[in-house]
Amino acid sequence: MTWEGHEFLDKVRDPEIWRKTKKGASELNSWGVKLIGEMATGYIRAKATELGIPLA
C-alpha cells in the first residue's frame, strides 16, 4: 500500500468521518480517490472546530 493509502485510511478511521465521506461521495456521483481524501480532511477539520481545537 502507498503512503497516500495509509493517510487515507487514517482519515476515515472514525466511523462518523467515514459515514459522512461516503455520503458526500455518493451525492457527487463522480469522484476520485484524491477528492474523497480531501472531503474526509474537510470533515475532520469541521469536527476539530466543533470540539474547539484551533487549526492553523
N, CA, C and O atoms as a Maestro MAE file, in Angstrom:
{
 s_m_m2io_version
 :::
 2.0.0
}

f_m_ct {
 s_m_title
 :::
 protein
 m_atom[224] {
  # First column is atom index #
  i_m_mmod_type
  r_m_x_coord
  r_m_y_coord
  r_m_z_coord
  i_m_residue_number
  s_m_chain_name
  s_m_pdb_residue_name
  s_m_pdb_atom_name
  i_m_atomic_number
  :::
  1 25 0.848 -1.165 0.000 1 A "MET " " N  " 7
  2 3 0.000 0.000 0.000 1 A "MET " " CA " 6
  3 2 0.899 1.236 0.000 1 A "MET " " C  " 6
  4 15 1.966 1.243 0.614 1 A "MET " " O  " 8
  5 25 0.456 2.266 -0.691 2 A "THR " " N  " 7
  6 3 1.234 3.503 -0.764 2 A "THR " " CA " 6
  7 2 1.063 4.317 0.515 2 A "THR " " C  " 6
  8 15 0.177 4.054 1.329 2 A "THR " " O  " 8
  9 25 1.931 5.305 0.669 3 A "TRP " " N  " 7
  10 3 1.828 6.221 1.801 3 A "TRP " " CA " 6
  11 2 0.493 6.951 1.759 3 A "TRP " " C  " 6
  12 15 -0.138 7.156 2.796 3 A "TRP " " O  " 8
  13 25 0.061 7.344 0.563 4 A "GLU " " N  " 7
  14 3 -1.210 8.038 0.417 4 A "GLU " " CA " 6
  15 2 -2.374 7.153 0.867 4 A "GLU " " C  " 6
  16 15 -3.341 7.635 1.455 4 A "GLU " " O  " 8
  17 25 -2.267 5.871 0.585 5 A "GLY " " N  " 7
  18 3 -3.297 4.937 1.037 5 A "GLY " " CA " 6
  19 2 -3.376 4.861 2.551 5 A "GLY " " C  " 6
  20 15 -4.467 4.832 3.120 5 A "GLY " " O  " 8
  21 25 -2.226 4.830 3.201 6 A "HIS " " N  " 7
  22 3 -2.195 4.835 4.666 6 A "HIS " " CA " 6
  23 2 -2.799 6.120 5.220 6 A "HIS " " C  " 6
  24 15 -3.560 6.084 6.187 6 A "HIS " " O  " 8
  25 25 -2.463 7.253 4.612 7 A "GLU " " N  " 7
  26 3 -3.021 8.531 5.062 7 A "GLU " " CA " 6
  27 2 -4.540 8.544 4.917 7 A "GLU " " C  " 6
  28 15 -5.250 9.021 5.803 7 A "GLU " " O  " 8
  29 25 -5.033 8.022 3.803 8 A "PHE " " N  " 7
  30 3 -6.477 7.971 3.592 8 A "PHE " " CA " 6
  31 2 -7.146 7.128 4.671 8 A "PHE " " C  " 6
  32 15 -8.152 7.543 5.245 8 A "PHE " " O  " 8
  33 25 -6.601 5.958 4.949 9 A "LEU " " N  " 7
  34 3 -7.186 5.096 5.977 9 A "LEU " " CA " 6
  35 2 -7.177 5.766 7.347 9 A "LEU " " C  " 6
  36 15 -8.117 5.605 8.124 9 A "LEU " " O  " 8
  37 25 -6.122 6.515 7.643 10 A "ASP " " N  " 7
  38 3 -6.079 7.259 8.898 10 A "ASP " " CA " 6
  39 2 -7.197 8.299 8.956 10 A "ASP " " C  " 6
  40 15 -7.794 8.522 10.008 10 A "ASP " " O  " 8
  41 25 -7.470 8.926 7.824 11 A "LYS " " N  " 7
  42 3 -8.508 9.965 7.780 11 A "LYS " " CA " 6
  43 2 -9.902 9.399 8.024 11 A "LYS " " C  " 6
  44 15 -10.715 10.032 8.698 11 A "LYS " " O  " 8
  45 25 -10.187 8.223 7.490 12 A "VAL " " N  " 7
  46 3 -11.546 7.684 7.580 12 A "VAL " " CA " 6
  47 2 -11.685 6.622 8.668 12 A "VAL " " C  " 6
  48 15 -12.645 5.852 8.669 12 A "VAL " " O  " 8
  49 25 -10.743 6.582 9.577 13 A "ARG " " N  " 7
  50 3 -10.790 5.601 10.669 13 A "ARG " " CA " 6
  51 2 -12.001 5.819 11.568 13 A "ARG " " C  " 6
  52 15 -12.612 4.857 12.033 13 A "ARG " " O  " 8
  53 25 -12.348 7.071 11.814 14 A "ASP " " N  " 7
  54 3 -13.500 7.399 12.649 14 A "ASP " " CA " 6
  55 2 -14.779 7.052 11.879 14 A "ASP " " C  " 6
  56 15 -14.961 7.524 10.757 14 A "ASP " " O  " 8
  57 25 -15.668 6.234 12.461 15 A "PRO " " N  " 7
  58 3 -16.884 5.832 11.742 15 A "PRO " " CA " 6
  59 2 -17.739 7.014 11.279 15 A "PRO " " C  " 6
  60 15 -18.342 6.951 10.207 15 A "PRO " " O  " 8
  61 25 -17.801 8.085 12.066 16 A "GLU " " N  " 7
  62 3 -18.587 9.256 11.683 16 A "GLU " " CA " 6
  63 2 -17.988 9.930 10.444 16 A "GLU " " C  " 6
  64 15 -18.718 10.311 9.529 16 A "GLU " " O  " 8
  65 25 -16.671 10.075 10.418 17 A "ILE " " N  " 7
  66 3 -15.998 10.690 9.273 17 A "ILE " " CA " 6
  67 2 -16.201 9.824 8.032 17 A "ILE " " C  " 6
  68 15 -16.479 10.352 6.955 17 A "ILE " " O  " 8
  69 25 -16.069 8.518 8.164 18 A "TRP " " N  " 7
  70 3 -16.243 7.611 7.032 18 A "TRP " " CA " 6
  71 2 -17.686 7.682 6.505 18 A "TRP " " C  " 6
  72 15 -17.900 7.709 5.293 18 A "TRP " " O  " 8
  73 25 -18.669 7.711 7.410 19 A "ARG " " N  " 7
  74 3 -20.070 7.792 7.003 19 A "ARG " " CA " 6
  75 2 -20.330 9.072 6.216 19 A "ARG " " C  " 6
  76 15 -20.962 9.035 5.161 19 A "ARG " " O  " 8
  77 25 -19.842 10.207 6.729 20 A "LYS " " N  " 7
  78 3 -20.034 11.482 6.044 20 A "LYS " " CA " 6
  79 2 -19.313 11.511 4.692 20 A "LYS " " C  " 6
  80 15 -19.833 12.045 3.712 20 A "LYS " " O  " 8
  81 25 -18.122 10.934 4.654 21 A "THR " " N  " 7
  82 3 -17.347 10.907 3.410 21 A "THR " " CA " 6
  83 2 -18.059 10.066 2.354 21 A "THR " " C  " 6
  84 15 -18.150 10.476 1.197 21 A "THR " " O  " 8
  85 25 -18.561 8.899 2.740 22 A "LYS " " N  " 7
  86 3 -19.293 8.050 1.799 22 A "LYS " " CA " 6
  87 2 -20.546 8.747 1.288 22 A "LYS " " C  " 6
  88 15 -20.867 8.689 0.101 22 A "LYS " " O  " 8
  89 25 -21.250 9.409 2.206 23 A "LYS " " N  " 7
  90 3 -22.481 10.108 1.815 23 A "LYS " " CA " 6
  91 2 -22.163 11.228 0.836 23 A "LYS " " C  " 6
  92 15 -22.847 11.380 -0.176 23 A "LYS " " O  " 8
  93 25 -21.136 12.010 1.126 24 A "GLY " " N  " 7
  94 3 -20.748 13.096 0.233 24 A "GLY " " CA " 6
  95 2 -20.336 12.590 -1.137 24 A "GLY " " C  " 6
  96 15 -20.695 13.186 -2.153 24 A "GLY " " O  " 8
  97 25 -19.585 11.496 -1.176 25 A "ALA " " N  " 7
  98 3 -19.147 10.930 -2.448 25 A "ALA " " CA " 6
  99 2 -20.334 10.409 -3.251 25 A "ALA " " C  " 6
  100 15 -20.367 10.557 -4.473 25 A "ALA " " O  " 8
  101 25 -21.296 9.809 -2.587 26 A "SER " " N  " 7
  102 3 -22.455 9.274 -3.315 26 A "SER " " CA " 6
  103 2 -23.311 10.395 -3.891 26 A "SER " " C  " 6
  104 15 -23.947 10.213 -4.929 26 A "SER " " O  " 8
  105 25 -23.334 11.541 -3.238 27 A "GLU " " N  " 7
  106 3 -24.107 12.677 -3.742 27 A "GLU " " CA " 6
  107 2 -23.442 13.324 -4.952 27 A "GLU " " C  " 6
  108 15 -24.123 13.940 -5.772 27 A "GLU " " O  " 8
  109 25 -22.130 13.195 -5.074 28 A "LEU " " N  " 7
  110 3 -21.416 13.786 -6.208 28 A "LEU " " CA " 6
  111 2 -21.590 12.980 -7.490 28 A "LEU " " C  " 6
  112 15 -21.554 13.537 -8.587 28 A "LEU " " O  " 8
  113 25 -21.778 11.675 -7.352 29 A "ASN " " N  " 7
  114 3 -21.925 10.762 -8.492 29 A "ASN " " CA " 6
  115 2 -20.672 10.641 -9.358 29 A "ASN " " C  " 6
  116 15 -20.644 9.808 -10.263 29 A "ASN " " O  " 8
  117 25 -19.661 11.425 -9.118 30 A "SER " " N  " 7
  118 3 -18.410 11.334 -9.866 30 A "SER " " CA " 6
  119 2 -17.302 11.819 -8.950 30 A "SER " " C  " 6
  120 15 -17.338 12.953 -8.474 30 A "SER " " O  " 8
  121 25 -16.320 10.971 -8.701 31 A "TRP " " N  " 7
  122 3 -15.280 11.330 -7.748 31 A "TRP " " CA " 6
  123 2 -14.023 10.513 -8.003 31 A "TRP " " C  " 6
  124 15 -14.042 9.507 -8.711 31 A "TRP " " O  " 8
  125 25 -12.944 10.970 -7.411 32 A "GLY " " N  " 7
  126 3 -11.680 10.257 -7.434 32 A "GLY " " CA " 6
  127 2 -11.204 10.067 -6.013 32 A "GLY " " C  " 6
  128 15 -11.726 10.682 -5.084 32 A "GLY " " O  " 8
  129 25 -10.220 9.223 -5.851 33 A "VAL " " N  " 7
  130 3 -9.710 8.931 -4.512 33 A "VAL " " CA " 6
  131 2 -9.166 10.190 -3.850 33 A "VAL " " C  " 6
  132 15 -9.350 10.393 -2.650 33 A "VAL " " O  " 8
  133 25 -8.499 11.032 -4.627 34 A "LYS " " N  " 7
  134 3 -7.948 12.261 -4.061 34 A "LYS " " CA " 6
  135 2 -9.067 13.149 -3.520 34 A "LYS " " C  " 6
  136 15 -8.941 13.707 -2.430 34 A "LYS " " O  " 8
  137 25 -10.155 13.284 -4.270 35 A "LEU " " N  " 7
  138 3 -11.274 14.109 -3.826 35 A "LEU " " CA " 6
  139 2 -11.901 13.545 -2.554 35 A "LEU " " C  " 6
  140 15 -12.245 14.303 -1.648 35 A "LEU " " O  " 8
  141 25 -12.052 12.238 -2.478 36 A "ILE " " N  " 7
  142 3 -12.621 11.628 -1.277 36 A "ILE " " CA " 6
  143 2 -11.729 11.902 -0.071 36 A "ILE " " C  " 6
  144 15 -12.227 12.176 1.021 36 A "ILE " " O  " 8
  145 25 -10.418 11.831 -0.262 37 A "GLY " " N  " 7
  146 3 -9.491 12.149 0.822 37 A "GLY " " CA " 6
  147 2 -9.619 13.599 1.265 37 A "GLY " " C  " 6
  148 15 -9.553 13.895 2.458 37 A "GLY " " O  " 8
  149 25 -9.801 14.501 0.312 38 A "GLU " " N  " 7
  150 3 -9.977 15.918 0.642 38 A "GLU " " CA " 6
  151 2 -11.296 16.143 1.377 38 A "GLU " " C  " 6
  152 15 -11.365 16.969 2.287 38 A "GLU " " O  " 8
  153 25 -12.340 15.415 0.987 39 A "MET " " N  " 7
  154 3 -13.618 15.517 1.701 39 A "MET " " CA " 6
  155 2 -13.445 15.061 3.144 39 A "MET " " C  " 6
  156 15 -13.927 15.714 4.069 39 A "MET " " O  " 8
  157 25 -12.763 13.950 3.330 40 A "ALA " " N  " 7
  158 3 -12.530 13.437 4.684 40 A "ALA " " CA " 6
  159 2 -11.757 14.463 5.514 40 A "ALA " " C  " 6
  160 15 -12.061 14.670 6.688 40 A "ALA " " O  " 8
  161 25 -10.762 15.101 4.904 41 A "THR " " N  " 7
  162 3 -9.993 16.134 5.605 41 A "THR " " CA " 6
  163 2 -10.909 17.274 6.029 41 A "THR " " C  " 6
  164 15 -10.785 17.791 7.139 41 A "THR " " O  " 8
  165 25 -11.817 17.663 5.160 42 A "GLY " " N  " 7
  166 3 -12.771 18.729 5.495 42 A "GLY " " CA " 6
  167 2 -13.649 18.352 6.674 42 A "GLY " " C  " 6
  168 15 -13.889 19.175 7.557 42 A "GLY " " O  " 8
  169 25 -14.132 17.113 6.697 43 A "TYR " " N  " 7
  170 3 -14.962 16.668 7.816 43 A "TYR " " CA " 6
  171 2 -14.153 16.612 9.116 43 A "TYR " " C  " 6
  172 15 -14.676 16.918 10.188 43 A "TYR " " O  " 8
  173 25 -12.895 16.228 9.021 44 A "ILE " " N  " 7
  174 3 -12.035 16.201 10.208 44 A "ILE " " CA " 6
  175 2 -11.826 17.619 10.728 44 A "ILE " " C  " 6
  176 15 -11.895 17.860 11.933 44 A "ILE " " O  " 8
  177 25 -11.571 18.552 9.822 45 A "ARG " " N  " 7
  178 3 -11.385 19.949 10.232 45 A "ARG " " CA " 6
  179 2 -12.656 20.504 10.887 45 A "ARG " " C  " 6
  180 15 -12.580 21.213 11.890 45 A "ARG " " O  " 8
  181 25 -13.811 20.182 10.323 46 A "ALA " " N  " 7
  182 3 -15.074 20.645 10.893 46 A "ALA " " CA " 6
  183 2 -15.281 20.065 12.290 46 A "ALA " " C  " 6
  184 15 -15.737 20.765 13.194 46 A "ALA " " O  " 8
  185 25 -14.949 18.798 12.464 47 A "LYS " " N  " 7
  186 3 -15.096 18.170 13.777 47 A "LYS " " CA " 6
  187 2 -14.154 18.809 14.795 47 A "LYS " " C  " 6
  188 15 -14.539 19.044 15.941 47 A "LYS " " O  " 8
  189 25 -12.925 19.090 14.379 48 A "ALA " " N  " 7
  190 3 -11.965 19.747 15.275 48 A "ALA " " CA " 6
  191 2 -12.484 21.113 15.696 48 A "ALA " " C  " 6
  192 15 -12.358 21.492 16.860 48 A "ALA " " O  " 8
  193 25 -13.062 21.851 14.770 49 A "THR " " N  " 7
  194 3 -13.614 23.167 15.079 49 A "THR " " CA " 6
  195 2 -14.757 23.044 16.082 49 A "THR " " C  " 6
  196 15 -14.843 23.825 17.030 49 A "THR " " O  " 8
  197 25 -15.640 22.057 15.871 50 A "GLU " " N  " 7
  198 3 -16.743 21.821 16.799 50 A "GLU " " CA " 6
  199 2 -16.238 21.530 18.210 50 A "GLU " " C  " 6
  200 15 -16.865 21.916 19.197 50 A "GLU " " O  " 8
  201 25 -15.112 20.852 18.294 51 A "LEU " " N  " 7
  202 3 -14.540 20.490 19.593 51 A "LEU " " CA " 6
  203 2 -13.712 21.618 20.200 51 A "LEU " " C  " 6
  204 15 -13.189 21.490 21.307 51 A "LEU " " O  " 8
  205 25 -13.601 22.723 19.466 52 A "GLY " " N  " 7
  206 3 -12.847 23.860 19.971 52 A "GLY " " CA " 6
  207 2 -11.340 23.720 19.804 52 A "GLY " " C  " 6
  208 15 -10.571 24.395 20.490 52 A "GLY " " O  " 8
  209 25 -10.920 22.854 18.904 53 A "ILE " " N  " 7
  210 3 -9.492 22.656 18.662 53 A "ILE " " CA " 6
  211 2 -9.057 23.613 17.566 53 A "ILE " " C  " 6
  212 15 -9.508 23.492 16.427 53 A "ILE " " O  " 8
  213 25 -8.188 24.564 17.891 54 A "PRO " " N  " 7
  214 3 -7.774 25.534 16.877 54 A "PRO " " CA " 6
  215 2 -6.874 24.900 15.811 54 A "PRO " " C  " 6
  216 15 -5.961 24.136 16.126 54 A "PRO " " O  " 8
  217 25 -7.142 25.226 14.575 55 A "LEU " " N  " 7
  218 3 -6.316 24.746 13.463 55 A "LEU " " CA " 6
  219 2 -5.636 25.935 12.816 55 A "LEU " " C  " 6
  220 15 -6.242 26.991 12.634 55 A "LEU " " O  " 8
  221 25 -4.387 25.756 12.477 56 A "ALA " " N  " 7
  222 3 -3.636 26.846 11.871 56 A "ALA " " CA " 6
  223 2 -3.941 26.975 10.406 56 A "ALA " " C  " 6
  224 15 -3.392 27.848 9.736 56 A "ALA " " O  " 8
  :::
 }
 m_bond[223] {
  # First column is bond index #
  i_m_from
  i_m_to
  i_m_order
  :::
  1 1 2 1
  2 2 3 1
  3 3 4 2
  4 3 5 1
  5 5 6 1
  6 6 7 1
  7 7 8 2
  8 7 9 1
  9 9 10 1
  10 10 11 1
  11 11 12 2
  12 11 13 1
  13 13 14 1
  14 14 15 1
  15 15 16 2
  16 15 17 1
  17 17 18 1
  18 18 19 1
  19 19 20 2
  20 19 21 1
  21 21 22 1
  22 22 23 1
  23 23 24 2
  24 23 25 1
  25 25 26 1
  26 26 27 1
  27 27 28 2
  28 27 29 1
  29 29 30 1
  30 30 31 1
  31 31 32 2
  32 31 33 1
  33 33 34 1
  34 34 35 1
  35 35 36 2
  36 35 37 1
  37 37 38 1
  38 38 39 1
  39 39 40 2
  40 39 41 1
  41 41 42 1
  42 42 43 1
  43 43 44 2
  44 43 45 1
  45 45 46 1
  46 46 47 1
  47 47 48 2
  48 47 49 1
  49 49 50 1
  50 50 51 1
  51 51 52 2
  52 51 53 1
  53 53 54 1
  54 54 55 1
  55 55 56 2
  56 55 57 1
  57 57 58 1
  58 58 59 1
  59 59 60 2
  60 59 61 1
  61 61 62 1
  62 62 63 1
  63 63 64 2
  64 63 65 1
  65 65 66 1
  66 66 67 1
  67 67 68 2
  68 67 69 1
  69 69 70 1
  70 70 71 1
  71 71 72 2
  72 71 73 1
  73 73 74 1
  74 74 75 1
  75 75 76 2
  76 75 77 1
  77 77 78 1
  78 78 79 1
  79 79 80 2
  80 79 81 1
  81 81 82 1
  82 82 83 1
  83 83 84 2
  84 83 85 1
  85 85 86 1
  86 86 87 1
  87 87 88 2
  88 87 89 1
  89 89 90 1
  90 90 91 1
  91 91 92 2
  92 91 93 1
  93 93 94 1
  94 94 95 1
  95 95 96 2
  96 95 97 1
  97 97 98 1
  98 98 99 1
  99 99 100 2
  100 99 101 1
  101 101 102 1
  102 102 103 1
  103 103 104 2
  104 103 105 1
  105 105 106 1
  106 106 107 1
  107 107 108 2
  108 107 109 1
  109 109 110 1
  110 110 111 1
  111 111 112 2
  112 111 113 1
  113 113 114 1
  114 114 115 1
  115 115 116 2
  116 115 117 1
  117 117 118 1
  118 118 119 1
  119 119 120 2
  120 119 121 1
  121 121 122 1
  122 122 123 1
  123 123 124 2
  124 123 125 1
  125 125 126 1
  126 126 127 1
  127 127 128 2
  128 127 129 1
  129 129 130 1
  130 130 131 1
  131 131 132 2
  132 131 133 1
  133 133 134 1
  134 134 135 1
  135 135 136 2
  136 135 137 1
  137 137 138 1
  138 138 139 1
  139 139 140 2
  140 139 141 1
  141 141 142 1
  142 142 143 1
  143 143 144 2
  144 143 145 1
  145 145 146 1
  146 146 147 1
  147 147 148 2
  148 147 149 1
  149 149 150 1
  150 150 151 1
  151 151 152 2
  152 151 153 1
  153 153 154 1
  154 154 155 1
  155 155 156 2
  156 155 157 1
  157 157 158 1
  158 158 159 1
  159 159 160 2
  160 159 161 1
  161 161 162 1
  162 162 163 1
  163 163 164 2
  164 163 165 1
  165 165 166 1
  166 166 167 1
  167 167 168 2
  168 167 169 1
  169 169 170 1
  170 170 171 1
  171 171 172 2
  172 171 173 1
  173 173 174 1
  174 174 175 1
  175 175 176 2
  176 175 177 1
  177 177 178 1
  178 178 179 1
  179 179 180 2
  180 179 181 1
  181 181 182 1
  182 182 183 1
  183 183 184 2
  184 183 185 1
  185 185 186 1
  186 186 187 1
  187 187 188 2
  188 187 189 1
  189 189 190 1
  190 190 191 1
  191 191 192 2
  192 191 193 1
  193 193 194 1
  194 194 195 1
  195 195 196 2
  196 195 197 1
  197 197 198 1
  198 198 199 1
  199 199 200 2
  200 199 201 1
  201 201 202 1
  202 202 203 1
  203 203 204 2
  204 203 205 1
  205 205 206 1
  206 206 207 1
  207 207 208 2
  208 207 209 1
  209 209 210 1
  210 210 211 1
  211 211 212 2
  212 211 213 1
  213 213 214 1
  214 214 215 1
  215 215 216 2
  216 215 217 1
  217 217 218 1
  218 218 219 1
  219 219 220 2
  220 219 221 1
  221 221 222 1
  222 222 223 1
  223 223 224 2
  :::
 }
}
